[in-house]
Amino acid sequence: MVIERDGRVAVRPPAHFSPEQVDAVVHSKRMWIYRSLAEWRDLNASAIAREWVSGETFLYLGRSHKLELVKDQHADLLLSNGRFCLRRDVIDQSGSATAKAAFERFYTAKGEQRFQDRVRAFAPKVGVEPGPIRVKEMGFRWASASKSGALNFHWKCMMAPANVIDYIVVHELCHLHA
């Protein structure tokens, strides 16, 4: 029994269970279901609504960095002196979707380098030779490893602390063991 990402309760009983047995298990787990649904509602109620104003904070490698809207800058977004500097016209001309895209590009570019480095550091220790490494949008997944050895990492991993990123890398490398 699991609470799906959309808040539905999914019951996946063993094939040999009768409908009556399934009902009995669900009934016996009803308090867990109520608690889990309440936790799910609490977690999903706290989604961050971005306003794209100076002083708003964004995570990078587990640390909060304040946003500063700037006029003159060659790149849409830079991390400089502990602040995210976003060119003001990115928001003024195109709105929040373009600002979000600038952050996604930033995290993806930084992630490509970090994941390459961390995979290179840990693969010999795990005893595997991974294939290509990609950083991309992965919905609700942190990362994945394919049978061919390809490793995919969600760009949002770059918001996590470095030790969490290392854990994710090692976890995915372990999937490559035959």
C-alpha positions, -999 to 999 in steps of 0.1 A, spaced: 0 0 0 14 34 -10 2 70 -12 8 80 -48 23 114 -57 -12 127 -67 -26 117 -33 -44 85 -43 -41 54 -21 -28 25 -42 -32 -11 -30 -10 -37 -47 -17 -70 -30 0 -103 -38 -18 -122 -65 -29 -150 -41 -48 -125 -18 -86 -128 -20 -107 -96 -21 -117 -102 15 -81 -104 26 -73 -72 8 -103 -55 25 -90 -68 59 -55 -55 53 -68 -21 42 -91 -19 72 -63 -28 96 -41 -1 81 -67 27 81 -49 48 107 -17 46 87 -37 57 56 -52 87 74 -19 98 88 -1 94 55 -28 113 36 -26 141 62 12 142 57 8 143 20 -17 172 22 7 191 45 37 185 22 18 196 -9 2 226 7 37 241 13 46 244 -24 67 275 -30 50 303 -49 78 323 -65 74 361 -68 107 368 -86 116 398 -64 150 408 -50 156 391 -16 137 359 -25 158 328 -17 168 298 -39 187 267 -29 220 257 -45 240 228 -30 220 229 2 225 266 9 200 295 5 211 323 -18 192 355 -22 180 367 -56 191 401 -68 175 415 -100 201 433 -120 201 455 -151 234 450 -168 246 414 -171 256 393 -201 239 361 -188 203 357 -178 214 342 -144 246 341 -125 256 330 -90 280 357 -78 292 365 -43 266 342 -28 237 358 -47 217 347 -77 218 376 -101 189 375 -125 187 400 -153 156 421 -147 145 422 -183 142 384 -182 111 389 -160 100 422 -174 98 410 -210 88 374 -206 75 368 -170 81 340 -146 83 311 -171 115 326 -186 130 332 -151 122 296 -142 138 284 -174 169 304 -166 172 287 -132 166 253 -148 194 260 -173 217 271 -145 211 240 -124 214 217 -154 247 232 -165 261 230 -129 247 196 -125 263 182 -156 298 191 -143 291 180 -107 276 147 -116 304 139 -141 329 146 -113 311 127 -86 304 97 -109 341 97 -119 351 97 -82 327 70 -70 324 46 -100 358 28 -93 349 25 -56 316 9 -65 333 -12 -92 312 -2 -122 317 16 -155 287 39 -162 276 51 -196 265 86 -205 254 110 -178 225 134 -183 209 160 -162 173 168 -171 137 172 -159 126 139 -144 92 147 -129 91 132 -94 122 111 -98 156 121 -84 176 99 -107 176 67 -127 200 41 -141 194 22 -173 204 -14 -181 229 1 -206 246 20 -179 233 55 -186 227 76 -156 200 104 -155 198 130 -127 171 155 -120 183 191 -123 166 198 -90 192 176 -73 215 206 -74 194 222 -47 204 194 -23 235 195 -1 267 180 -16 265 149 7 230 141 -5 241 145 -41 269 120 -34 244 96 -19 222 98 -50 252 92 -72 264 61 -53 228 48 -51 224 50 -89 259 35 -94 248 5 -72 220 -2 -97 246 -9 -124 259 -40 -106 250 -71 -126 
